[in-house]
Amino acid sequence: MMLCKYINQLQDIAIRNDIRLKDMFIVAGVPTSTYYRAMNGVDLRFDTAERVAKAIRDVHIQSKASAS
């Protein structure tokens, strides 16, 4: 069984939605230093990953609504 780090999961979601992950950290109110630490191997806390994932969902929903 292979476990995936939160940052890898967030990267996959961002790529699928054609969104820059760093921008989603900013939208979520998470410091960019946290983004850079995560990209360099420091694990994210669950609540931080959850906040970023919610920002991705919110931006994706907004972009779909504006496209309609």
Distance bins in CASP14 RR format, pairs under 12 A and 6 or more apart:
PFRMAT RR
TARGET T0000
AUTHOR 0000-0000-0000
RMODE 2
METHOD distances of the structure
MODEL  1
2 8 0 0 0 0 0 1 0 0 0 0 0
3 9 0 0 0 0 0 1 0 0 0 0 0
3 43 0 0 0 0 0 1 0 0 0 0 0
4 10 0 0 0 0 0 1 0 0 0 0 0
4 11 0 0 0 0 1 0 0 0 0 0 0
4 12 0 0 0 0 1 0 0 0 0 0 0
4 13 0 0 0 0 0 1 0 0 0 0 0
4 43 0 0 0 0 0 1 0 0 0 0 0
4 44 0 0 0 0 0 1 0 0 0 0 0
4 49 0 0 0 0 0 1 0 0 0 0 0
5 11 0 0 0 0 1 0 0 0 0 0 0
5 12 0 0 0 0 0 1 0 0 0 0 0
5 38 0 0 0 0 1 0 0 0 0 0 0
5 39 0 0 0 0 0 1 0 0 0 0 0
5 40 0 0 0 0 0 1 0 0 0 0 0
5 41 1 0 0 1 0 0 0 0 0 0 0
5 42 0 0 0 0 1 0 0 0 0 0 0
5 43 1 0 0 1 0 0 0 0 0 0 0
5 44 1 0 0 1 0 0 0 0 0 0 0
5 45 0 0 0 0 0 1 0 0 0 0 0
5 46 0 0 0 0 0 1 0 0 0 0 0
5 49 0 0 0 0 1 0 0 0 0 0 0
6 12 0 0 0 0 0 1 0 0 0 0 0
6 13 0 0 0 0 0 1 0 0 0 0 0
6 21 0 0 0 0 0 1 0 0 0 0 0
6 30 0 0 0 0 0 1 0 0 0 0 0
6 34 0 0 0 0 0 1 0 0 0 0 0
6 35 0 0 0 0 0 1 0 0 0 0 0
6 38 1 0 0 1 0 0 0 0 0 0 0
6 39 0 0 0 0 0 1 0 0 0 0 0
6 41 0 0 0 0 0 1 0 0 0 0 0
6 42 0 0 0 0 0 1 0 0 0 0 0
6 43 1 0 0 1 0 0 0 0 0 0 0
6 44 1 0 1 0 0 0 0 0 0 0 0
6 45 0 0 0 0 1 0 0 0 0 0 0
6 46 1 0 0 1 0 0 0 0 0 0 0
6 47 0 0 0 0 0 1 0 0 0 0 0
6 48 1 0 0 1 0 0 0 0 0 0 0
6 49 1 1 0 0 0 0 0 0 0 0 0
6 50 0 0 0 0 1 0 0 0 0 0 0
6 51 0 0 0 0 0 1 0 0 0 0 0
6 52 0 0 0 0 1 0 0 0 0 0 0
6 53 0 0 0 0 1 0 0 0 0 0 0
7 13 0 0 0 0 0 1 0 0 0 0 0
7 14 0 0 0 0 0 1 0 0 0 0 0
7 21 0 0 0 0 1 0 0 0 0 0 0
7 22 0 0 0 0 0 1 0 0 0 0 0
7 24 0 0 0 0 0 1 0 0 0 0 0
7 25 0 0 0 0 0 1 0 0 0 0 0
7 30 0 0 0 0 0 1 0 0 0 0 0
7 34 0 0 0 0 1 0 0 0 0 0 0
7 35 0 0 0 0 1 0 0 0 0 0 0
7 36 0 0 0 0 0 1 0 0 0 0 0
7 37 0 0 0 0 1 0 0 0 0 0 0
7 38 1 0 1 0 0 0 0 0 0 0 0
7 39 1 0 0 1 0 0 0 0 0 0 0
7 40 0 0 0 0 1 0 0 0 0 0 0
7 41 1 0 0 1 0 0 0 0 0 0 0
7 42 0 0 0 0 1 0 0 0 0 0 0
7 43 1 0 0 1 0 0 0 0 0 0 0
7 44 1 0 1 0 0 0 0 0 0 0 0
7 45 0 0 0 0 0 1 0 0 0 0 0
7 48 0 0 0 0 1 0 0 0 0 0 0
7 49 1 0 0 1 0 0 0 0 0 0 0
7 52 0 0 0 0 1 0 0 0 0 0 0
7 53 0 0 0 0 0 1 0 0 0 0 0
8 14 0 0 0 0 0 1 0 0 0 0 0
8 15 0 0 0 0 0 1 0 0 0 0 0
8 21 0 0 0 0 0 1 0 0 0 0 0
8 38 0 0 0 0 1 0 0 0 0 0 0
8 39 0 0 0 0 0 1 0 0 0 0 0
8 41 0 0 0 0 0 1 0 0 0 0 0
8 43 0 0 0 0 0 1 0 0 0 0 0
8 44 0 0 0 0 0 1 0 0 0 0 0
8 49 0 0 0 0 0 1 0 0 0 0 0
9 15 0 0 0 0 0 1 0 0 0 0 0
9 16 0 0 0 0 0 1 0 0 0 0 0
9 21 0 0 0 0 0 1 0 0 0 0 0
9 38 0 0 0 0 0 1 0 0 0 0 0
9 43 0 0 0 0 0 1 0 0 0 0 0
9 44 0 0 0 0 1 0 0 0 0 0 0
9 46 0 0 0 0 0 1 0 0 0 0 0
9 49 1 0 0 1 0 0 0 0 0 0 0
9 50 0 0 0 0 0 1 0 0 0 0 0
9 52 0 0 0 0 1 0 0 0 0 0 0
9 53 1 0 0 1 0 0 0 0 0 0 0
9 56 0 0 0 0 0 1 0 0 0 0 0
10 16 0 0 0 0 0 1 0 0 0 0 0
10 17 0 0 0 0 0 1 0 0 0 0 0
10 19 0 0 0 0 0 1 0 0 0 0 0
10 20 0 0 0 0 0 1 0 0 0 0 0
10 21 1 0 1 0 0 0 0 0 0 0 0
10 22 0 0 0 0 0 1 0 0 0 0 0
10 23 0 0 0 0 0 1 0 0 0 0 0
10 24 1 0 0 1 0 0 0 0 0 0 0
10 25 0 0 0 0 1 0 0 0 0 0 0
10 28 0 0 0 0 0 1 0 0 0 0 0
10 30 0 0 0 0 0 1 0 0 0 0 0
10 34 0 0 0 0 0 1 0 0 0 0 0
10 35 0 0 0 0 1 0 0 0 0 0 0
10 38 0 0 0 0 1 0 0 0 0 0 0
10 39 0 0 0 0 0 1 0 0 0 0 0
10 44 1 0 0 1 0 0 0 0 0 0 0
10 46 0 0 0 0 0 1 0 0 0 0 0
10 48 0 0 0 0 1 0 0 0 0 0 0
10 49 1 0 0 1 0 0 0 0 0 0 0
10 50 0 0 0 0 1 0 0 0 0 0 0
10 51 0 0 0 0 0 1 0 0 0 0 0
10 52 1 0 1 0 0 0 0 0 0 0 0
10 53 1 0 0 1 0 0 0 0 0 0 0
10 54 0 0 0 0 0 1 0 0 0 0 0
10 55 0 0 0 0 1 0 0 0 0 0 0
10 56 1 0 0 1 0 0 0 0 0 0 0
10 57 0 0 0 0 0 1 0 0 0 0 0
11 17 0 0 0 0 0 1 0 0 0 0 0
11 19 0 0 0 0 0 1 0 0 0 0 0
11 20 0 0 0 0 0 1 0 0 0 0 0
11 21 1 0 1 0 0 0 0 0 0 0 0
11 22 0 0 0 0 0 1 0 0 0 0 0
11 24 0 0 0 0 0 1 0 0 0 0 0
11 25 0 0 0 0 0 1 0 0 0 0 0
11 35 0 0 0 0 0 1 0 0 0 0 0
11 38 0 0 0 0 1 0 0 0 0 0 0
11 39 0 0 0 0 1 0 0 0 0 0 0
11 44 0 0 0 0 0 1 0 0 0 0 0
11 49 0 0 0 0 0 1 0 0 0 0 0
11 52 0 0 0 0 0 1 0 0 0 0 0
11 53 0 0 0 0 0 1 0 0 0 0 0
11 56 0 0 0 0 0 1 0 0 0 0 0
12 19 0 0 0 0 0 1 0 0 0 0 0
12 21 0 0 0 0 1 0 0 0 0 0 0
12 53 0 0 0 0 0 1 0 0 0 0 0
12 56 0 0 0 0 0 1 0 0 0 0 0
13 19 0 0 0 0 1 0 0 0 0 0 0
13 21 0 0 0 0 1 0 0 0 0 0 0
13 24 0 0 0 0 1 0 0 0 0 0 0
13 49 0 0 0 0 0 1 0 0 0 0 0
13 50 0 0 0 0 0 1 0 0 0 0 0
13 52 0 0 0 0 1 0 0 0 0 0 0
13 53 1 0 0 1 0 0 0 0 0 0 0
13 54 0 0 0 0 0 1 0 0 0 0 0
13 55 0 0 0 0 0 1 0 0 0 0 0
13 56 1 0 1 0 0 0 0 0 0 0 0
13 57 0 0 0 0 1 0 0 0 0 0 0
13 59 0 0 0 0 0 1 0 0 0 0 0
13 60 0 0 0 0 1 0 0 0 0 0 0
14 20 1 0 0 1 0 0 0 0 0 0 0
14 21 1 0 1 0 0 0 0 0 0 0 0
14 22 0 0 0 0 1 0 0 0 0 0 0
14 23 0 0 0 0 1 0 0 0 0 0 0
14 24 1 0 0 1 0 0 0 0 0 0 0
14 25 0 0 0 0 0 1 0 0 0 0 0
14 27 0 0 0 0 0 1 0 0 0 0 0
14 28 0 0 0 0 0 1 0 0 0 0 0
14 35 0 0 0 0 0 1 0 0 0 0 0
14 52 0 0 0 0 1 0 0 0 0 0 0
14 53 0 0 0 0 1 0 0 0 0 0 0
14 55 0 0 0 0 0 1 0 0 0 0 0
14 56 1 0 0 1 0 0 0 0 0 0 0
14 57 0 0 0 0 0 1 0 0 0 0 0
14 59 0 0 0 0 1 0 0 0 0 0 0
14 60 0 0 0 0 1 0 0 0 0 0 0
15 21 0 0 0 0 1 0 0 0 0 0 0
15 24 0 0 0 0 0 1 0 0 0 0 0
15 56 0 0 0 0 0 1 0 0 0 0 0
16 56 0 0 0 0 1 0 0 0 0 0 0
16 57 0 0 0 0 0 1 0 0 0 0 0
16 60 0 0 0 0 1 0 0 0 0 0 0
17 23 0 0 0 0 0 1 0 0 0 0 0
17 24 0 0 0 0 1 0 0 0 0 0 0
17 53 0 0 0 0 0 1 0 0 0 0 0
17 55 0 0 0 0 0 1 0 0 0 0 0
17 56 1 0 0 1 0 0 0 0 0 0 0
17 57 0 0 0 0 1 0 0 0 0 0 0
17 58 0 0 0 0 0 1 0 0 0 0 0
17 59 1 0 0 1 0 0 0 0 0 0 0
17 60 1 0 1 0 0 0 0 0 0 0 0
17 61 0 0 0 0 0 1 0 0 0 0 0
17 62 0 0 0 0 0 1 0 0 0 0 0
17 63 0 0 0 0 1 0 0 0 0 0 0
17 64 0 0 0 0 1 0 0 0 0 0 0
18 24 0 0 0 0 0 1 0 0 0 0 0
18 56 0 0 0 0 0 1 0 0 0 0 0
18 59 0 0 0 0 0 1 0 0 0 0 0
18 60 0 0 0 0 1 0 0 0 0 0 0
18 63 0 0 0 0 1 0 0 0 0 0 0
19 25 0 0 0 0 0 1 0 0 0 0 0
19 26 0 0 0 0 0 1 0 0 0 0 0
19 27 0 0 0 0 1 0 0 0 0 0 0
19 28 0 0 0 0 0 1 0 0 0 0 0
19 52 0 0 0 0 0 1 0 0 0 0 0
19 53 0 0 0 0 0 1 0 0 0 0 0
19 55 0 0 0 0 1 0 0 0 0 0 0
19 56 1 0 0 1 0 0 0 0 0 0 0
19 57 0 0 0 0 0 1 0 0 0 0 0
19 58 0 0 0 0 0 1 0 0 0 0 0
19 59 1 0 0 1 0 0 0 0 0 0 0
19 60 1 0 0 1 0 0 0 0 0 0 0
19 61 0 0 0 0 0 1 0 0 0 0 0
19 62 0 0 0 0 0 1 0 0 0 0 0
19 63 0 0 0 0 1 0 0 0 0 0 0
20 26 0 0 0 0 1 0 0 0 0 0 0
20 27 0 0 0 0 0 1 0 0 0 0 0
20 32 0 0 0 0 0 1 0 0 0 0 0
20 35 0 0 0 0 0 1 0 0 0 0 0
20 52 0 0 0 0 0 1 0 0 0 0 0
20 55 0 0 0 0 0 1 0 0 0 0 0
20 56 0 0 0 0 0 1 0 0 0 0 0
20 59 0 0 0 0 0 1 0 0 0 0 0
21 27 0 0 0 0 0 1 0 0 0 0 0
21 28 0 0 0 0 0 1 0 0 0 0 0
21 30 0 0 0 0 0 1 0 0 0 0 0
21 32 0 0 0 0 0 1 0 0 0 0 0
21 34 0 0 0 0 0 1 0 0 0 0 0
21 35 1 0 0 1 0 0 0 0 0 0 0
21 36 0 0 0 0 0 1 0 0 0 0 0
21 38 0 0 0 0 1 0 0 0 0 0 0
21 39 0 0 0 0 1 0 0 0 0 0 0
21 44 0 0 0 0 0 1 0 0 0 0 0
21 49 0 0 0 0 0 1 0 0 0 0 0
21 52 1 0 0 1 0 0 0 0 0 0 0
21 53 0 0 0 0 0 1 0 0 0 0 0
21 55 0 0 0 0 1 0 0 0 0 0 0
21 56 0 0 0 0 1 0 0 0 0 0 0
21 59 0 0 0 0 0 1 0 0 0 0 0
22 28 0 0 0 0 0 1 0 0 0 0 0
22 29 0 0 0 0 0 1 0 0 0 0 0
22 30 0 0 0 0 0 1 0 0 0 0 0
22 31 0 0 0 0 0 1 0 0 0 0 0
22 32 1 0 0 1 0 0 0 0 0 0 0
22 33 0 0 0 0 0 1 0 0 0 0 0
22 34 0 0 0 0 0 1 0 0 0 0 0
22 35 1 0 1 0 0 0 0 0 0 0 0
22 36 0 0 0 0 1 0 0 0 0 0 0
22 38 0 0 0 0 0 1 0 0 0 0 0
22 39 0 0 0 0 1 0 0 0 0 0 0
22 52 0 0 0 0 0 1 0 0 0 0 0
22 55 0 0 0 0 0 1 0 0 0 0 0
22 56 0 0 0 0 0 1 0 0 0 0 0
23 29 0 0 0 0 0 1 0 0 0 0 0
23 30 0 0 0 0 0 1 0 0 0 0 0
23 32 0 0 0 0 1 0 0 0 0 0 0
23 35 0 0 0 0 1 0 0 0 0 0 0
23 52 0 0 0 0 0 1 0 0 0 0 0
23 55 0 0 0 0 1 0 0 0 0 0 0
23 56 0 0 0 0 1 0 0 0 0 0 0
23 59 0 0 0 0 1 0 0 0 0 0 0
24 30 0 0 0 0 1 0 0 0 0 0 0
24 32 0 0 0 0 0 1 0 0 0 0 0
24 34 0 0 0 0 0 1 0 0 0 0 0
24 35 0 0 0 0 1 0 0 0 0 0 0
24 38 0 0 0 0 0 1 0 0 0 0 0
24 48 0 0 0 0 0 1 0 0 0 0 0
24 49 0 0 0 0 0 1 0 0 0 0 0
24 51 0 0 0 0 1 0 0 0 0 0 0
24 52 1 0 1 0 0 0 0 0 0 0 0
24 53 0 0 0 0 1 0 0 0 0 0 0
24 54 0 0 0 0 1 0 0 0 0 0 0
24 55 1 0 1 0 0 0 0 0 0 0 0
24 56 1 0 1 0 0 0 0 0 0 0 0
24 57 0 0 0 0 1 0 0 0 0 0 0
24 58 0 0 0 0 1 0 0 0 0 0 0
24 59 1 0 0 1 0 0 0 0 0 0 0
24 60 0 0 0 0 1 0 0 0 0 0 0
25 31 1 0 0 1 0 0 0 0 0 0 0
25 32 1 0 0 1 0 0 0 0 0 0 0
25 33 0 0 0 0 1 0 0 0 0 0 0
25 34 1 0 0 1 0 0 0 0 0 0 0
25 35 1 0 1 0 0 0 0 0 0 0 0
25 36 0 0 0 0 1 0 0 0 0 0 0
25 37 0 0 0 0 0 1 0 0 0 0 0
25 38 0 0 0 0 1 0 0 0 0 0 0
25 39 0 0 0 0 0 1 0 0 0 0 0
25 44 0 0 0 0 1 0 0 0 0 0 0
25 48 0 0 0 0 1 0 0 0 0 0 0
25 49 0 0 0 0 0 1 0 0 0 0 0
25 51 0 0 0 0 1 0 0 0 0 0 0
25 52 1 0 1 0 0 0 0 0 0 0 0
25 53 0 0 0 0 0 1 0 0 0 0 0
25 54 0 0 0 0 0 1 0 0 0 0 0
25 55 1 0 0 1 0 0 0 0 0 0 0
25 56 0 0 0 0 0 1 0 0 0 0 0
25 59 0 0 0 0 0 1 0 0 0 0 0
26 32 1 0 0 1 0 0 0 0 0 0 0
26 33 0 0 0 0 0 1 0 0 0 0 0
26 34 0 0 0 0 0 1 0 0 0 0 0
26 35 0 0 0 0 1 0 0 0 0 0 0
26 51 0 0 0 0 0 1 0 0 0 0 0
26 52 0 0 0 0 1 0 0 0 0 0 0
26 55 0 0 0 0 1 0 0 0 0 0 0
26 56 0 0 0 0 0 1 0 0 0 0 0
26 59 0 0 0 0 0 1 0 0 0 0 0
27 35 0 0 0 0 0 1 0 0 0 0 0
27 51 0 0 0 0 1 0 0 0 0 0 0
27 52 0 0 0 0 1 0 0 0 0 0 0
27 53 0 0 0 0 0 1 0 0 0 0 0
27 54 0 0 0 0 1 0 0 0 0 0 0
27 55 1 0 1 0 0 0 0 0 0 0 0
27 56 0 0 0 0 1 0 0 0 0 0 0
27 57 0 0 0 0 0 1 0 0 0 0 0
27 58 1 0 0 1 0 0 0 0 0 0 0
27 59 1 0 0 1 0 0 0 0 0 0 0
27 60 0 0 0 0 0 1 0 0 0 0 0
27 62 0 0 0 0 0 1 0 0 0 0 0
28 34 0 0 0 0 1 0 0 0 0 0 0
28 35 0 0 0 0 1 0 0 0 0 0 0
28 44 0 0 0 0 0 1 0 0 0 0 0
28 47 0 0 0 0 0 1 0 0 0 0 0
28 48 0 0 0 0 1 0 0 0 0 0 0
28 49 0 0 0 0 1 0 0 0 0 0 0
28 50 0 0 0 0 1 0 0 0 0 0 0
28 51 1 0 1 0 0 0 0 0 0 0 0
28 52 1 0 1 0 0 0 0 0 0 0 0
28 53 0 0 0 0 1 0 0 0 0 0 0
28 54 1 0 0 1 0 0 0 0 0 0 0
28 55 1 1 0 0 0 0 0 0 0 0 0
28 56 0 0 0 0 1 0 0 0 0 0 0
28 57 0 0 0 0 0 1 0 0 0 0 0
28 58 0 0 0 0 1 0 0 0 0 0 0
28 59 0 0 0 0 1 0 0 0 0 0 0
29 35 0 0 0 0 0 1 0 0 0 0 0
29 48 0 0 0 0 1 0 0 0 0 0 0
29 51 1 0 0 1 0 0 0 0 0 0 0
29 52 0 0 0 0 1 0 0 0 0 0 0
29 54 0 0 0 0 0 1 0 0 0 0 0
29 55 1 0 0 1 0 0 0 0 0 0 0
30 36 0 0 0 0 0 1 0 0 0 0 0
30 37 0 0 0 0 0 1 0 0 0 0 0
30 38 0 0 0 0 1 0 0 0 0 0 0
30 44 0 0 0 0 1 0 0 0 0 0 0
30 45 0 0 0 0 0 1 0 0 0 0 0
30 47 0 0 0 0 0 1 0 0 0 0 0
30 48 1 0 1 0 0 0 0 0 0 0 0
30 49 0 0 0 0 1 0 0 0 0 0 0
30 50 0 0 0 0 0 1 0 0 0 0 0
30 51 1 0 0 1 0 0 0 0 0 0 0
30 52 1 0 0 1 0 0 0 0 0 0 0
30 53 0 0 0 0 0 1 0 0 0 0 0
30 54 0 0 0 0 0 1 0 0 0 0 0
30 55 0 0 0 0 1 0 0 0 0 0 0
31 37 0 0 0 0 1 0 0 0 0 0 0
31 38 0 0 0 0 0 1 0 0 0 0 0
31 48 0 0 0 0 1 0 0 0 0 0 0
31 51 0 0 0 0 0 1 0 0 0 0 0
31 52 0 0 0 0 0 1 0 0 0 0 0
32 38 0 0 0 0 0 1 0 0 0 0 0
32 39 0 0 0 0 0 1 0 0 0 0 0
32 52 0 0 0 0 0 1 0 0 0 0 0
33 39 0 0 0 0 0 1 0 0 0 0 0
33 40 0 0 0 0 0 1 0 0 0 0 0
33 42 0 0 0 0 0 1 0 0 0 0 0
33 48 0 0 0 0 0 1 0 0 0 0 0
34 40 0 0 0 0 0 1 0 0 0 0 0
34 41 0 0 0 0 0 1 0 0 0 0 0
34 42 0 0 0 0 1 0 0 0 0 0 0
34 43 0 0 0 0 0 1 0 0 0 0 0
34 44 1 0 0 1 0 0 0 0 0 0 0
34 45 0 0 0 0 1 0 0 0 0 0 0
34 47 0 0 0 0 0 1 0 0 0 0 0
34 48 1 0 0 1 0 0 0 0 0 0 0
34 49 0 0 0 0 0 1 0 0 0 0 0
34 51 0 0 0 0 0 1 0 0 0 0 0
34 52 0 0 0 0 1 0 0 0 0 0 0
35 41 0 0 0 0 0 1 0 0 0 0 0
35 42 0 0 0 0 0 1 0 0 0 0 0
35 44 0 0 0 0 1 0 0 0 0 0 0
35 48 0 0 0 0 1 0 0 0 0 0 0
35 49 0 0 0 0 0 1 0 0 0 0 0
35 51 0 0 0 0 0 1 0 0 0 0 0
35 52 0 0 0 0 1 0 0 0 0 0 0
35 55 0 0 0 0 0 1 0 0 0 0 0
36 42 0 0 0 0 1 0 0 0 0 0 0
36 44 0 0 0 0 0 1 0 0 0 0 0
37 43 0 0 0 0 1 0 0 0 0 0 0
37 44 0 0 0 0 1 0 0 0 0 0 0
37 45 0 0 0 0 0 1 0 0 0 0 0
37 48 0 0 0 0 0 1 0 0 0 0 0
38 44 1 0 1 0 0 0 0 0 0 0 0
38 45 0 0 0 0 0 1 0 0 0 0 0
38 48 0 0 0 0 1 0 0 0 0 0 0
38 49 0 0 0 0 1 0 0 0 0 0 0
38 52 0 0 0 0 1 0 0 0 0 0 0
42 48 0 0 0 0 0 1 0 0 0 0 0
43 49 0 0 0 0 1 0 0 0 0 0 0
44 50 0 0 0 0 1 0 0 0 0 0 0
44 51 0 0 0 0 1 0 0 0 0 0 0
44 52 1 0 0 1 0 0 0 0 0 0 0
44 53 0 0 0 0 0 1 0 0 0 0 0
45 51 0 0 0 0 1 0 0 0 0 0 0
45 52 0 0 0 0 0 1 0 0 0 0 0
46 52 0 0 0 0 0 1 0 0 0 0 0
46 53 0 0 0 0 0 1 0 0 0 0 0
47 53 0 0 0 0 0 1 0 0 0 0 0
47 54 0 0 0 0 0 1 0 0 0 0 0
48 54 0 0 0 0 0 1 0 0 0 0 0
48 55 0 0 0 0 0 1 0 0 0 0 0
49 55 0 0 0 0 0 1 0 0 0 0 0
49 56 0 0 0 0 0 1 0 0 0 0 0
50 56 0 0 0 0 0 1 0 0 0 0 0
50 57 0 0 0 0 0 1 0 0 0 0 0
51 57 0 0 0 0 0 1 0 0 0 0 0
51 58 0 0 0 0 0 1 0 0 0 0 0
52 58 0 0 0 0 0 1 0 0 0 0 0
52 59 0 0 0 0 0 1 0 0 0 0 0
53 59 0 0 0 0 0 1 0 0 0 0 0
53 60 0 0 0 0 0 1 0 0 0 0 0
54 60 0 0 0 0 0 1 0 0 0 0 0
54 61 0 0 0 0 0 1 0 0 0 0 0
55 61 0 0 0 0 0 1 0 0 0 0 0
55 62 0 0 0 0 0 1 0 0 0 0 0
56 62 0 0 0 0 0 1 0 0 0 0 0
56 63 0 0 0 0 0 1 0 0 0 0 0
57 63 0 0 0 0 0 1 0 0 0 0 0
57 64 0 0 0 0 0 1 0 0 0 0 0
58 64 0 0 0 0 0 1 0 0 0 0 0
58 65 0 0 0 0 0 1 0 0 0 0 0
59 65 0 0 0 0 0 1 0 0 0 0 0
59 66 0 0 0 0 0 1 0 0 0 0 0
60 66 0 0 0 0 0 1 0 0 0 0 0
60 67 0 0 0 0 0 1 0 0 0 0 0
61 67 0 0 0 0 0 1 0 0 0 0 0
61 68 0 0 0 0 0 1 0 0 0 0 0
62 68 0 0 0 0 0 1 0 0 0 0 0
END
